[in-house]
């Protein structure tokens, strides 16, 4: 589940240039937009997709999981870059909206499938009723 969500966040950010609210990222400053083509390594020109080297978005990983939860995120300098971008109006994730609506739909779909699998497994067992005393 965590890997599917991190992949969706990368697609939303790097390929579509959309923030967590499904809006285009705020434009780069004019100075940065002029410098970026000279310093970039494989990102999409002046398209705002938060990708210069790819390190920040590649740093988005599953950080931990249990039987009923998964934690994804960044650490170290990449977490600082994500926070700085949010401060600059380019939110990949926020405390109030950690996932985009599309990512939430992926989670909901997976949860429905798991519930159905578990329900099918449980209802395949014999059910005994005792009527009376």
N, C-alpha and C positions, 0 to 999 in steps of 0.2 A: 504494500500500500504506500509506504513512504517513498519508494523509488518512483512510483507512478506520479505522485504529487510533485516531487522535485523535478521530474521531467516536464510536467505541465507548466510549472513555474518558469522553467528555462525557455520553453517555447513561447509562452506569453510575453516574457521579457525580451528575449534576444531575437526571436523571429518576427513577432508581431509588434514589438515596441510599445507594449501596453503595461500599465501599472496594475496594482491589485484591484482598482476600481474599474478596470477595462477601459481606461482612457489613455490616449497617447501621452507618453512622457513629456514633461516640460522640456522645452528646447534647451540645448547647451548654450552657455554664454558665447558671445561672438568670438572672443579670444580663444576659447577652448575649441570651438567649432573650426576655427582657422588652423589651429595647431594639430588637431586630431588626425587629419589625413597623413601628416608627416610622421607621426609617432605610433600610429595604430599598427596592430599585427593581426589582421584577419577580421576586423569588425566591419560593420556595414556603412562605411563612410560617415557622413554626418547624421545618419538616421540615429535617433536617440534610442539605444537598446541596451545601455549600461554595459557595453562590451568593448573594452579596449584590448586587453590581453586574453580575456576569457577566464582569468583566475577567480574573480569574485563569484561568477555564476557556477563555475566548476566546484567551488568551495561549498555550495549548497548540498548537504548530505544528510542522510539519516543519522541522527546523533544517539538514538536509543529507542528501544521498543519493549513493550510487555505484551501479554496476551490480549490486552484490550486498548492499547494506545501506541502511538508512534510519535517521536519527537524529531523534527527536521530543523535544520538551521545552518548558520555559519558560525565560525569561531575566529578569534584573533583579528587580524587586520581585515579580513573579508567581512566580518561582522561590523567593523567600524566603517567600512566603505558602504555597506547597506544602510547603516544608520545615517551617514553623511548624505547619501542620495535621498533618503526620506526627508531629512532636514531641508534639502534643496528642492523639495516638491516632486521627487521621483520615487514613489513608494512601491517597492516590490512586495512588502508586507507591512502591516502596522499592528500595534497592540489591539486596537479596536476591530481590525479586519485582517486577521492573519492569512486568510486564503481568499482568492478570487471566487466569484460565483461558480465559475466552471470547475475549479478545483473542489469546491464544496460538493458539486454534483457528482464528481468522480468518487469522493468519499461516501456519499449517500448510496450510490449505485453499488459500490463494493460492500457496504454494510447490508444492503438488502439481499445481495447474493449470499453473503455469509449467513444471514438469518434464515434464508430459505433452505440452504444446505443443512444447517443445524436442525431446523424444523422437520425437514424430510427425514433426516437420520433418526430423530427422536420419535417421530410418528410411525416409523417402520417397525418399531418394537411392539410386541403384543401389549394391548391395554386390557387389564382385567377389571371388571366391575363387580362389586359385591352388592347385591340387592337384598334388602331385608336385614335381619339381625345377624 
